[in-house]
Each structure stands twice: as structure tokens, then as C-alpha cells.
Amino acid sequence: MTHTKGALVQYGDTFLGPIPNLLVFQYNVEELDRQFAIQRRSTDDKVPARQLETHRAHAAPVESFTLNLKFDASDDLDQGDGTARLFGVGPQLAALEKMVNPDSNGALLGAVVDAVGSLLGGGKSPPTRSIPPEQLPKLIFVGGLTRILPVEITAFRVGEKLFNSGLAVIRAEVTLGLEVVTFPPDTDDLIGVGATEYLKTLKDAQAVLNLGRSISDIPEIIGF
């Protein structure tokens, strides 16, 4: 089984933000299932099917894929690594958990606003909504020069396989569901848009290369 290194990079408005979060891992590159959800136009029951426009899309396809990751602290333990002895693979799992938890700044601000309102006689009920709404972390998946994608984690499953005497996890298997993020025209996420444009340009170039190779096969296909 062939493995290569990849990374998940959490970024903010100032790229890595005040507290950087980066996870480097190995993953199996022999098989990677990618799915594209085609955003077709919605049907209108009031319009006959023959009058509906064809080849119309609601939005760009949404790409998703699954990563199966394995973390093992055995080698670090053999080398006498103090962090591995104390926490095992806990730091890697903690970095991943940070990538699926929404930013809590909105909830904190909401609590402060409600507390001020209570002091002014505005009621005693606890905050019910964050101000502003909480956002999922912004992530870039790096899987080589041809796979740099803005993503969100849509599924996260951890199987803890081995523990030390202090019950720190020594070996874990993680399944991540990732969905490639698409951006509206008015977005201010320059990093995510930059990654999207980079990959689009790269794919356009590869499609042109494929066209050149395919043209040479046309005489064999047509047969005259």
C-alpha cells in the first residue's frame, strides 16, 4: 500500500490567525473515491416538461471525498518522545477536533450583549443565538501540487485502537468526509478563492493536453 503525506491547514482572515492549526498526515493514495453532486435545475410542476430549458444548472457541482487516516505513536514512543509518552496521538486528534468546531467568538459576544441587556433591564433569559453567527473553520486540503482544495469537514469518525497505562490513545484510525467549498461572487475569502482558481487553471491546462492527445485518435474513431 502506497502512502503519501498530506495536510489540512486551518486559516483565517490573517491566514493562520493568532493560533495556527496545521495537521500533517499520511494517507493511502492507491484509492480515492471522489463524488460530484450535480446541481441540476429544480423542476416546476406548473410548466410542462417539454417547455423547460435543458442543460441548465442550478450551481457548480459539489465535489466530496473521503479520507482514511491512521495515526500511530509507536515510533515516537520507541524514540523516547515525551509528548507521545504523555499524550499518544492526542495532539493530532485535538487538531482535527478544532477543525470541526465552530468559532466560539460569536457565542461569547452574544453572551456579553445579553448580559449588558440584563443589566439594563432587558430580561434574564440566556443567549439563544450567536452574534454574529458562528462559522465553521476555513480549511485547505493539500494533497500534492495537483490537489489543493478549500474544504469543509462534513463527517468525522475516530476509532481508538490502543491505549497506554494512562489511557492516552496510542493508535487511532480516522475517517474524514470532506466537501470542496464553492464561493459566492461577493466572498471575501481570498485564500479559498485563490486555491479554487489555482486548481481550475491547472485542470484547464490538463484538459487542453488531453484534447491534443484525443485529436490524434479521431481518424480511428470516425473510420474515414
Backbone as JSON, one array per atom type, in Angstrom:
{
  "sequence": "MTHTKGALVQYGDTFLGPIPNLLVFQYNVEELDRQFAIQRRSTDDKVPARQLETHRAHAAPVESFTLNLKFDASDDLDQGDGTARLFGVGPQLAALEKMVNPDSNGALLGAVVDAVGSLLGGGKSPPTRSIPPEQLPKLIFVGGLTRILPVEITAFRVGEKLFNSGLAVIRAEVTLGLEVVTFPPDTDDLIGVGATEYLKTLKDAQAVLNLGRSISDIPEIIGF",
  "N": [[0.85, -1.19, 0.0], [0.61, 2.17, -0.93], [1.6, 5.18, 0.52], [1.28, 8.69, 1.0], [2.24, 12.0, 2.02], [-0.02, 14.36, 3.33], [-1.89, 17.36, 4.09], [-3.91, 19.32, 6.32], [-4.83, 22.58, 6.52], [-5.72, 25.08, 8.65], [-7.12, 28.22, 8.28], [-7.46, 31.8, 8.63], [-8.74, 35.18, 8.57], [-6.32, 36.42, 8.67], [-4.62, 34.62, 7.46], [-3.07, 32.19, 8.99], [-4.0, 33.01, 11.39], [-4.27, 33.98, 14.92], [-3.74, 31.69, 16.46], [-2.16, 29.18, 15.11], [-3.21, 26.31, 13.21], [-2.43, 23.26, 12.11], [-2.32, 20.21, 10.44], [-0.42, 17.49, 9.62], [-0.35, 14.53, 7.75], [-0.33, 11.01, 6.82], [-1.69, 9.35, 4.0], [-3.59, 6.91, 2.17], [-2.86, 6.57, -1.16], [-3.54, 4.89, -3.16], [-6.17, 4.56, -3.69], [-8.86, 6.71, -4.08], [-11.93, 7.85, -3.63], [-13.98, 10.01, -5.34], [-16.76, 12.16, -5.4], [-19.26, 13.82, -7.3], [-21.8, 16.0, -6.88], [-24.29, 16.84, -8.92], [-25.69, 19.91, -9.54], [-28.58, 20.22, -10.58], [-31.17, 22.01, -12.35], [-34.15, 22.87, -10.6], [-37.29, 21.19, -10.84], [-40.36, 22.38, -12.24], [-43.57, 22.06, -11.45], [-45.67, 23.35, -12.61], [-45.03, 23.91, -15.17], [-44.98, 22.45, -18.34], [-42.96, 19.57, -19.14], [-41.79, 19.62, -21.67], [-41.44, 22.27, -22.15], [-39.51, 23.19, -20.49], [-36.24, 24.53, -19.99], [-33.33, 22.95, -21.19], [-30.18, 21.52, -20.08], [-29.52, 23.29, -18.06], [-28.02, 24.46, -15.17], [-28.26, 24.59, -11.61], [-26.2, 25.39, -9.96], [-22.59, 25.2, -9.59], [-21.12, 21.88, -9.72], [-20.89, 19.97, -6.68], [-18.14, 18.82, -5.09], [-17.03, 15.96, -3.3], [-15.21, 13.87, -1.01], [-13.65, 11.06, 0.65], [-11.4, 10.53, 3.29], [-9.2, 8.18, 4.68], [-7.45, 7.9, 7.52], [-4.55, 7.04, 9.43], [-3.18, 7.08, 12.63], [-0.33, 6.69, 14.6], [1.54, 6.32, 17.46], [3.67, 4.74, 18.04], [6.32, 4.64, 16.93], [7.34, 7.12, 17.77], [7.27, 6.72, 20.5], [9.16, 4.69, 20.77], [11.41, 6.18, 20.27], [11.62, 7.64, 22.5], [10.06, 9.92, 22.81], [8.72, 12.51, 24.67], [6.24, 13.84, 24.52], [4.66, 12.04, 23.07], [4.67, 9.92, 24.87], [3.2, 10.97, 26.94], [0.79, 11.92, 25.8], [0.18, 10.35, 23.57], [-1.39, 9.91, 20.47], [-2.99, 12.01, 20.86], [-2.56, 14.89, 20.43], [-2.75, 15.13, 17.58], [-5.38, 14.27, 17.13], [-6.71, 16.22, 18.59], [-6.14, 18.5, 17.09], [-7.6, 17.93, 14.8], [-10.21, 17.91, 15.86], [-10.46, 20.56, 16.53], [-10.77, 21.58, 14.03], [-13.35, 21.01, 13.31], [-15.02, 22.26, 15.03], [-17.11, 25.05, 15.46], [-16.19, 28.54, 15.37], [-16.02, 30.06, 18.49], [-16.23, 32.7, 19.11], [-18.44, 34.19, 18.34], [-20.51, 33.2, 19.98], [-19.56, 33.99, 22.47], [-19.64, 36.79, 22.22], [-22.38, 37.11, 21.92], [-23.27, 36.32, 24.46], [-22.16, 38.34, 26.02], [-23.52, 40.61, 25.04], [-26.16, 39.96, 25.77], [-25.83, 39.88, 28.52], [-25.27, 42.57, 29.11], [-27.69, 43.61, 28.28], [-29.37, 42.51, 30.22], [-28.49, 43.83, 32.51], [-29.45, 46.31, 31.94], [-32.07, 45.95, 32.25], [-33.27, 44.31, 30.42], [-34.17, 41.7, 30.56], [-33.78, 38.26, 31.71], [-33.19, 35.96, 30.38], [-31.11, 33.36, 28.96], [-28.55, 33.67, 26.37], [-29.67, 33.06, 23.08], [-28.84, 32.98, 20.47], [-25.94, 33.27, 18.48], [-23.93, 36.2, 18.03], [-21.86, 37.65, 15.85], [-23.36, 35.04, 13.67], [-22.02, 31.77, 14.3], [-19.18, 30.39, 12.6], [-17.99, 27.74, 10.55], [-14.65, 26.38, 10.68], [-12.2, 27.59, 8.34], [-10.66, 25.75, 5.87], [-7.86, 24.34, 4.13], [-7.16, 21.7, 2.03], [-4.3, 19.89, 1.32], [-2.96, 17.89, -0.99], [-0.62, 17.24, -2.52], [0.76, 18.94, -5.46], [-1.22, 19.01, -7.37], [-3.61, 18.91, -6.08], [-4.99, 20.98, -4.28], [-7.21, 22.22, -2.21], [-10.02, 24.16, -1.09], [-11.85, 23.23, 1.7], [-14.53, 21.74, 3.67], [-15.07, 19.91, 6.66], [-17.27, 17.31, 6.68], [-17.92, 14.94, 7.86], [-16.77, 13.0, 10.59], [-15.09, 10.51, 12.02], [-13.74, 8.6, 14.63], [-11.73, 5.88, 15.46], [-10.47, 4.5, 18.21], [-7.72, 2.58, 18.95], [-5.66, 1.57, 20.58], [-4.23, 1.93, 23.84], [-2.2, 3.59, 26.33], [-0.82, 3.08, 29.66], [-1.81, 5.26, 30.98], [-4.15, 5.72, 29.72], [-3.99, 7.23, 27.43], [-4.41, 7.69, 23.94], [-2.82, 5.54, 21.75], [-2.9, 4.5, 19.2], [-4.88, 5.23, 16.4], [-7.62, 5.26, 14.12], [-8.93, 7.25, 11.62], [-11.74, 8.52, 9.93], [-12.5, 10.79, 7.52], [-14.91, 12.86, 6.11], [-14.92, 14.98, 3.41], [-15.83, 18.04, 1.9], [-15.67, 19.97, -0.97], [-15.4, 23.44, -0.99], [-17.49, 25.9, -2.42], [-17.65, 29.26, -3.63], [-19.53, 32.3, -3.26], [-20.0, 35.09, -5.55], [-19.47, 37.5, -4.16], [-17.74, 36.95, -2.09], [-15.3, 37.33, 0.54], [-13.21, 35.71, 0.98], [-10.24, 35.39, 0.2], [-8.13, 33.58, 0.19], [-9.29, 31.01, 0.0], [-10.62, 31.33, -2.48], [-8.41, 31.79, -4.08], [-7.12, 29.28, -3.98], [-9.08, 27.77, -5.27], [-9.13, 28.94, -7.84], [-6.52, 28.41, -8.66], [-6.54, 25.59, -8.85], [-8.53, 25.27, -10.8], [-7.34, 26.5, -13.04], [-5.19, 24.76, -13.39], [-6.55, 22.37, -14.0], [-7.82, 23.13, -16.37], [-5.58, 23.39, -18.01], [-4.69, 20.75, -18.08], [-6.88, 19.58, -19.36], [-6.62, 20.69, -21.9], [-4.25, 19.46, -22.69], [-5.18, 16.85, -22.82], [-6.98, 17.14, -24.94], [-5.26, 17.56, -27.11], [-4.06, 15.03, -27.3], [-6.29, 13.47, -27.83], [-7.23, 14.33, -30.3], [-5.54, 13.18, -32.15], [-6.53, 10.62, -32.21], [-8.93, 10.72, -33.52], [-9.21, 10.04, -36.36], [-9.18, 7.2, -36.25], [-11.49, 6.72, -34.81], [-13.6, 7.81, -36.34], [-13.25, 6.6, -38.85], [-12.95, 7.2, -41.54]],
  "CA": [[0.0, 0.0, 0.0], [1.42, 3.37, -1.06], [1.13, 6.31, 1.29], [1.95, 9.95, 0.8], [1.89, 12.97, 3.05], [-0.96, 15.43, 3.01], [-2.04, 18.3, 5.2], [-5.06, 20.19, 6.46], [-4.38, 23.87, 7.05], [-6.82, 25.95, 9.07], [-6.69, 29.6, 8.08], [-8.44, 32.83, 8.96], [-8.59, 36.42, 7.8], [-4.89, 36.73, 8.64], [-4.09, 33.33, 7.05], [-3.08, 31.19, 10.05], [-4.66, 33.55, 12.58], [-3.43, 34.11, 16.12], [-3.34, 30.36, 16.91], [-2.11, 28.34, 13.91], [-3.64, 24.92, 13.33], [-1.95, 22.54, 10.94], [-2.19, 18.77, 10.65], [0.24, 16.74, 8.56], [-0.71, 13.12, 7.92], [-0.13, 10.11, 5.69], [-2.94, 8.73, 3.57], [-3.48, 5.93, 1.11], [-3.09, 7.2, -2.46], [-3.88, 3.88, -4.15], [-7.59, 4.65, -3.99], [-9.52, 7.89, -3.54], [-13.25, 7.98, -4.26], [-14.48, 11.38, -5.4], [-18.14, 12.24, -5.87], [-19.7, 15.14, -7.74], [-23.25, 16.17, -6.83], [-24.65, 17.77, -9.98], [-26.75, 20.81, -9.09], [-29.5, 20.41, -11.69], [-32.28, 22.94, -12.13], [-35.31, 22.26, -9.97], [-38.43, 21.06, -11.74], [-41.52, 23.22, -11.97], [-44.76, 21.27, -11.77], [-46.63, 24.15, -13.36], [-44.55, 24.06, -16.55], [-44.81, 21.15, -18.99], [-41.55, 19.18, -19.27], [-41.28, 19.98, -23.0], [-41.17, 23.7, -22.21], [-38.4, 23.52, -19.6], [-34.94, 24.66, -20.64], [-32.42, 21.85, -20.91], [-28.78, 21.84, -19.84], [-29.4, 24.41, -17.15], [-27.57, 24.03, -13.85], [-28.56, 25.5, -10.51], [-24.91, 25.87, -9.47], [-21.5, 24.3, -9.94], [-21.16, 20.6, -8.99], [-20.26, 19.96, -5.36], [-17.25, 17.66, -5.0], [-16.77, 15.45, -1.96], [-14.42, 12.65, -0.98], [-13.42, 10.51, 1.98], [-10.02, 10.2, 3.63], [-9.0, 7.24, 5.78], [-6.15, 8.25, 8.09], [-4.1, 6.24, 10.57], [-2.2, 7.73, 13.48], [0.31, 5.7, 15.46], [2.62, 6.94, 18.23], [4.63, 3.71, 18.43], [7.69, 5.03, 16.56], [7.76, 8.21, 18.65], [7.5, 6.13, 21.82], [10.44, 3.98, 20.7], [12.48, 7.17, 20.27], [11.6, 8.33, 23.78], [9.39, 11.22, 22.72], [7.96, 12.78, 25.88], [4.85, 14.2, 24.18], [3.97, 10.8, 22.71], [4.51, 9.12, 26.08], [2.17, 11.57, 27.78], [-0.5, 12.13, 25.13], [-0.04, 9.46, 22.44], [-1.77, 10.66, 19.27], [-3.97, 13.02, 21.27], [-2.41, 16.18, 19.77], [-3.28, 15.08, 16.21], [-6.84, 14.22, 17.21], [-7.17, 17.52, 19.08], [-6.06, 19.43, 15.96], [-8.74, 17.63, 13.94], [-11.43, 18.35, 16.54], [-10.5, 22.02, 16.42], [-11.18, 21.9, 12.65], [-14.78, 20.77, 13.12], [-15.76, 23.07, 15.99], [-17.28, 26.44, 15.01], [-15.55, 29.6, 16.14], [-16.88, 30.39, 19.63], [-16.24, 34.14, 19.39], [-19.8, 34.69, 18.19], [-21.27, 32.85, 21.18], [-19.08, 34.84, 23.56], [-20.16, 38.13, 22.02], [-23.81, 37.05, 22.21], [-23.44, 36.28, 25.91], [-21.84, 39.68, 26.54], [-24.62, 41.51, 24.68], [-27.31, 39.62, 26.6], [-25.54, 40.27, 29.9], [-25.46, 44.01, 29.17], [-29.13, 43.85, 28.21], [-29.96, 42.17, 31.52], [-28.18, 44.9, 33.45], [-30.28, 47.46, 31.59], [-33.48, 45.59, 32.42], [-33.77, 43.69, 29.2], [-34.57, 40.31, 30.75], [-32.8, 37.38, 32.33], [-33.06, 34.72, 29.62], [-29.77, 33.14, 28.42], [-28.44, 33.96, 24.93], [-30.21, 31.99, 22.23], [-28.24, 32.99, 19.15], [-24.64, 33.93, 18.45], [-23.86, 37.46, 17.31], [-22.53, 37.17, 14.64], [-23.49, 33.58, 13.65], [-20.76, 31.04, 14.31], [-18.76, 29.88, 11.31], [-17.08, 26.61, 10.56], [-13.28, 26.76, 10.33], [-11.81, 27.59, 6.94], [-9.61, 24.75, 5.72], [-7.28, 23.99, 2.84], [-6.6, 20.36, 1.94], [-3.14, 19.82, 0.43], [-2.6, 16.51, -1.34], [0.26, 17.36, -3.68], [0.6, 20.17, -6.23], [-2.42, 18.95, -8.2], [-4.82, 18.78, -5.25], [-5.02, 21.99, -3.22], [-8.64, 22.48, -2.25], [-10.71, 24.67, 0.09], [-12.78, 22.17, 2.09], [-15.15, 21.66, 5.0], [-15.22, 18.54, 7.14], [-18.69, 17.0, 6.81], [-18.06, 13.73, 8.68], [-15.54, 12.8, 11.36], [-15.24, 9.33, 12.87], [-12.46, 8.18, 15.21], [-11.65, 4.57, 16.09], [-9.29, 4.44, 19.08], [-7.37, 1.17, 18.89], [-4.69, 1.13, 21.57], [-4.03, 2.93, 24.87], [-1.13, 3.31, 27.26], [-1.28, 2.88, 31.03], [-2.54, 6.46, 31.39], [-5.33, 5.78, 28.85], [-3.79, 8.07, 26.24], [-4.59, 6.91, 22.72], [-1.56, 5.28, 21.06], [-3.18, 4.22, 17.8], [-6.24, 5.62, 16.05], [-8.0, 5.33, 12.72], [-9.86, 8.36, 11.44], [-12.4, 8.66, 8.64], [-12.93, 12.17, 7.31], [-15.67, 13.23, 4.92], [-14.56, 16.34, 3.03], [-16.6, 18.62, 0.8], [-14.98, 21.13, -1.54], [-16.21, 24.65, -0.8], [-17.68, 26.84, -3.52], [-17.77, 30.6, -3.07], [-20.36, 33.25, -4.0], [-19.18, 36.15, -6.19], [-19.13, 38.6, -3.26], [-16.99, 36.46, -0.95], [-14.04, 38.0, 0.87], [-12.26, 34.65, 1.31], [-9.27, 35.43, -0.89], [-7.29, 32.38, 0.22], [-10.07, 29.93, -0.57], [-10.83, 31.6, -3.9], [-7.12, 31.6, -4.74], [-6.91, 27.84, -4.15], [-10.04, 27.32, -6.28], [-8.68, 29.4, -9.16], [-5.3, 27.67, -8.98], [-6.89, 24.25, -9.29], [-9.27, 25.39, -12.06], [-6.36, 26.76, -14.09], [-4.44, 23.53, -13.58], [-7.4, 21.41, -14.69], [-7.99, 23.6, -17.74], [-4.36, 23.06, -18.74], [-4.69, 19.31, -18.31], [-7.9, 19.29, -20.36], [-6.04, 21.03, -23.2], [-3.32, 18.38, -23.01], [-5.98, 15.69, -23.24], [-7.54, 17.43, -26.27], [-4.21, 17.31, -28.1], [-3.87, 13.59, -27.46], [-7.51, 12.87, -28.37], [-7.38, 14.68, -31.71], [-4.81, 12.2, -32.96], [-7.29, 9.37, -32.26], [-10.19, 10.91, -34.23], [-9.34, 9.23, -37.59], [-9.5, 5.82, -35.93], [-12.86, 6.66, -34.32], [-14.53, 8.09, -37.44], [-13.08, 5.5, -39.8], [-12.8, 7.63, -42.96]],
  "C": [[0.89, 1.25, 0.0], [0.78, 4.51, -0.28], [1.92, 7.55, 0.91], [1.51, 10.92, 1.87], [0.92, 14.01, 2.49], [-1.08, 16.34, 4.21], [-3.41, 18.96, 5.15], [-4.59, 21.46, 7.15], [-5.61, 24.69, 7.4], [-6.35, 27.39, 8.97], [-7.83, 30.55, 8.45], [-8.2, 34.06, 8.11], [-7.13, 36.84, 7.7], [-4.1, 35.45, 8.36], [-4.14, 32.33, 8.2], [-3.69, 31.72, 11.34], [-3.73, 33.59, 13.77], [-2.95, 32.76, 16.66], [-3.33, 29.43, 15.71], [-2.6, 26.92, 14.21], [-3.32, 24.21, 12.04], [-1.8, 21.08, 11.3], [-1.56, 18.13, 9.42], [-0.02, 15.25, 8.8], [-0.28, 12.32, 6.69], [-1.46, 9.5, 5.31], [-2.68, 7.83, 2.37], [-3.81, 6.59, -0.23], [-3.41, 6.16, -3.54], [-5.35, 3.96, -4.54], [-8.18, 5.87, -3.3], [-10.82, 8.09, -4.3], [-13.72, 9.42, -4.17], [-15.89, 11.35, -5.97], [-18.47, 13.68, -6.23], [-21.23, 15.18, -7.73], [-23.62, 17.26, -7.84], [-25.84, 18.61, -9.53], [-27.68, 21.14, -10.26], [-30.59, 21.41, -11.32], [-33.44, 22.2, -11.47], [-36.48, 22.22, -10.94], [-39.57, 21.96, -11.29], [-42.76, 22.46, -12.42], [-45.76, 22.04, -12.61], [-46.25, 24.32, -14.82], [-44.39, 22.69, -17.17], [-43.33, 20.85, -19.24], [-40.97, 19.63, -20.6], [-40.92, 21.45, -23.11], [-40.02, 24.12, -21.3], [-37.09, 23.6, -20.38], [-34.04, 23.5, -20.23], [-31.01, 22.38, -20.67], [-28.61, 23.09, -18.99], [-29.05, 23.88, -15.77], [-27.94, 25.07, -12.8], [-27.28, 26.15, -9.98], [-23.84, 24.89, -9.92], [-21.61, 22.99, -9.16], [-20.41, 20.71, -7.66], [-19.44, 18.67, -5.24], [-17.05, 17.26, -3.55], [-15.94, 14.18, -2.06], [-14.15, 12.27, 0.47], [-11.94, 10.18, 2.14], [-10.0, 9.23, 4.8], [-7.57, 7.43, 6.29], [-5.84, 7.32, 9.26], [-3.02, 7.0, 11.31], [-1.65, 6.71, 14.46], [1.51, 6.36, 16.13], [3.73, 5.96, 18.57], [6.07, 4.12, 18.13], [8.21, 6.14, 17.48], [8.05, 7.69, 20.06], [8.83, 5.4, 21.85], [11.63, 4.93, 20.75], [12.49, 7.99, 21.55], [10.95, 9.69, 23.76], [8.48, 11.43, 23.93], [6.5, 13.1, 25.6], [4.05, 12.95, 23.84], [3.72, 9.94, 23.94], [3.37, 9.65, 26.94], [0.8, 11.59, 27.11], [-0.78, 11.15, 24.0], [-0.31, 10.25, 21.17], [-2.83, 11.71, 19.59], [-3.8, 14.37, 20.59], [-2.96, 16.21, 18.35], [-4.8, 15.07, 16.22], [-7.41, 15.55, 17.68], [-7.16, 18.55, 17.95], [-7.24, 19.21, 15.01], [-10.05, 18.12, 14.56], [-11.58, 19.87, 16.46], [-11.01, 22.43, 15.03], [-12.65, 21.65, 12.39], [-15.64, 21.58, 14.09], [-15.89, 24.5, 15.49], [-16.53, 27.4, 15.93], [-16.5, 30.04, 17.25], [-16.96, 31.88, 19.91], [-17.65, 34.72, 19.29], [-20.64, 34.42, 19.42], [-20.86, 33.73, 22.35], [-19.64, 36.25, 23.43], [-21.66, 38.17, 22.32], [-24.08, 37.06, 23.69], [-23.18, 37.66, 26.52], [-22.99, 40.64, 26.27], [-25.83, 41.24, 25.55], [-27.09, 40.03, 28.06], [-25.73, 41.77, 30.08], [-26.95, 44.35, 29.13], [-29.83, 43.56, 29.52], [-29.71, 43.27, 32.54], [-29.05, 46.13, 33.2], [-31.76, 47.15, 31.7], [-34.08, 44.92, 31.22], [-34.14, 42.24, 29.34], [-33.44, 39.48, 31.29], [-32.6, 36.08, 31.55], [-31.66, 34.6, 29.06], [-29.72, 33.44, 26.93], [-28.92, 32.77, 24.12], [-29.58, 31.96, 20.85], [-26.94, 33.76, 19.19], [-24.73, 35.21, 17.64], [-22.39, 37.76, 17.06], [-22.64, 35.65, 14.64], [-22.12, 32.9, 13.6], [-20.46, 30.48, 12.93], [-17.87, 28.66, 11.49], [-15.69, 27.07, 10.17], [-13.04, 26.7, 8.82], [-10.58, 26.7, 6.78], [-9.14, 24.65, 4.28], [-6.73, 22.58, 2.95], [-5.48, 20.38, 0.92], [-2.78, 18.36, 0.23], [-1.71, 16.49, -2.55], [-0.06, 18.63, -4.45], [-0.67, 20.18, -7.06], [-3.71, 18.83, -7.39], [-4.7, 19.71, -4.04], [-6.42, 22.58, -3.23], [-9.13, 23.16, -0.97], [-11.82, 23.68, 0.47], [-13.45, 22.48, 3.42], [-15.24, 20.19, 5.38], [-16.7, 18.29, 7.39], [-18.94, 15.76, 7.65], [-16.71, 13.46, 9.34], [-15.77, 11.62, 12.3], [-13.86, 8.88, 13.33], [-12.62, 6.8, 15.83], [-10.37, 4.49, 16.89], [-8.93, 2.98, 19.33], [-6.47, 0.69, 20.03], [-4.42, 2.28, 22.55], [-2.81, 2.56, 25.71], [-1.71, 3.2, 28.67], [-2.05, 4.09, 31.56], [-3.78, 6.71, 30.56], [-5.21, 6.83, 27.75], [-3.85, 7.18, 25.01], [-3.24, 6.77, 22.0], [-1.77, 5.07, 19.56], [-4.63, 4.54, 17.51], [-6.42, 5.6, 14.54], [-9.12, 6.35, 12.57], [-10.43, 8.33, 10.02], [-12.94, 10.08, 8.54], [-13.74, 12.27, 6.02], [-15.39, 14.69, 4.62], [-15.4, 16.8, 1.85], [-15.88, 19.88, 0.32], [-15.91, 22.33, -1.49], [-16.29, 25.43, -2.11], [-18.04, 28.2, -2.93], [-18.71, 31.47, -3.91], [-19.49, 34.37, -4.57], [-18.71, 37.23, -5.22], [-18.31, 38.15, -2.06], [-15.71, 37.27, -0.73], [-12.96, 36.99, 1.24], [-11.24, 34.54, 0.17], [-8.4, 34.18, -0.95], [-8.04, 31.21, -0.41], [-10.29, 30.11, -2.06], [-9.53, 31.4, -4.68], [-6.82, 30.13, -4.99], [-7.84, 27.29, -5.23], [-9.57, 27.71, -7.68], [-7.41, 28.67, -9.6], [-5.64, 26.3, -9.54], [-7.65, 24.29, -10.62], [-8.32, 25.62, -13.22], [-5.56, 25.5, -14.42], [-5.27, 22.49, -14.35], [-7.66, 21.82, -16.13], [-6.78, 23.24, -18.6], [-4.3, 21.56, -19.04], [-5.72, 18.9, -19.35], [-7.39, 19.61, -21.76], [-5.04, 19.95, -23.63], [-4.07, 17.14, -23.49], [-6.56, 15.89, -24.63], [-6.51, 17.14, -27.36], [-3.99, 15.83, -28.35], [-5.09, 12.95, -28.12], [-7.68, 13.15, -29.85], [-6.69, 13.66, -32.6], [-5.56, 10.89, -33.09], [-8.58, 9.5, -33.08], [-10.27, 10.1, -35.52], [-9.7, 7.77, -37.31], [-10.95, 5.67, -35.48], [-13.86, 6.82, -35.46], [-14.44, 7.01, -38.52], [-13.04, 5.91, -41.26], [-12.01, 8.92, -43.0]]
}
